[in-house]
Amino acid sequence: MRNADELITAAARADVDGWGFEWLDHRATEERPPWGYLGLLADAVAAAEVAIDLDTGGGEVLAQCPRLAVEQHVTEGWPPNAARARALLGPRGVRVHEVPAGTPLPLPDGAADLVTSRHPVRPDWAEIARVLASGGQYLAQHVGPSSAFALIEHFVGPTTQQQRRGRHPDDEAAAAEAAGLEIIELRTARLRMEFFDIGAVVWILRKCVWWVPDFEVQRYREELLALDEIIRRDGSFVAHSTRHLMRARRR
């Protein structure tokens, strides 16, 4: 294995645009949830007339579906990702909307029969309910509470119970119900994550900026070197993520 400085420098310069994680191949792993979200998504969009995929990143997940909705929309708030989505999905007729956080969804009331998302940033349940037609469905895989907190706490120290409860599936289900949706399926999973070199840690912290919001290599150099020692001693650094599958219907 290269020394810590080489690994850190390479990861600090690597591209983190889009929503692909190929850079981590052979450097980090994460278990996948048992429900197979991609297969569920592919079936749902293939059967939809009007669908919108929220927080699509660079469109990498939706692009794996063999057939899309008759009228397929996506939203993305970060301009570099939106540009990637246009390049990847535009040739398939997908309408890419660059929508900043907190902006209304770009569809009329009741226009969609399907809203999807893999790892939405912050679901706006009122907007999701607004654009869904009566009986229309919401299908998404969400990041759950306490995801990667063993890694996060290595850099920021102990977190509070309130911080650990963020994105709890019960809370999100209650908010969805309050907005006019009926929860028809809610499944949860706890998944093992392993990081095999310190470069993988640097790269993921640059990509998932909300994990350690003030992360910079120089600011956290001591913590990075300490974690590098753990990885070299134990062979990897282990954390856990949580995910939940949510399927809901517009009343």
BELDA-V294542 format. One record per helix or strand of 3 or more residues. SS is the DSSP state (alpha for helix, beta for strand). FROM is the first residue (numbers start at 1). LEN is the number of residues. If there is no record, write none. Layout:
ss->SS from->FROM len->LEN
ss->SS from->FROM len->LEN
//
This chain:
ss->alpha from->4 len->10
ss->alpha from->22 len->3
ss->beta from->28 len->3
ss->alpha from->37 len->10
ss->beta from->50 len->4
ss->alpha from->62 len->3
ss->beta from->71 len->6
ss->alpha from->79 len->14
ss->beta from->95 len->4
ss->beta from->112 len->7
ss->alpha from->125 len->7
ss->beta from->132 len->12
ss->alpha from->149 len->8
ss->alpha from->161 len->5
ss->alpha from->169 len->10
ss->beta from->181 len->15
ss->alpha from->198 len->10
ss->alpha from->221 len->14
ss->beta from->237 len->14
//
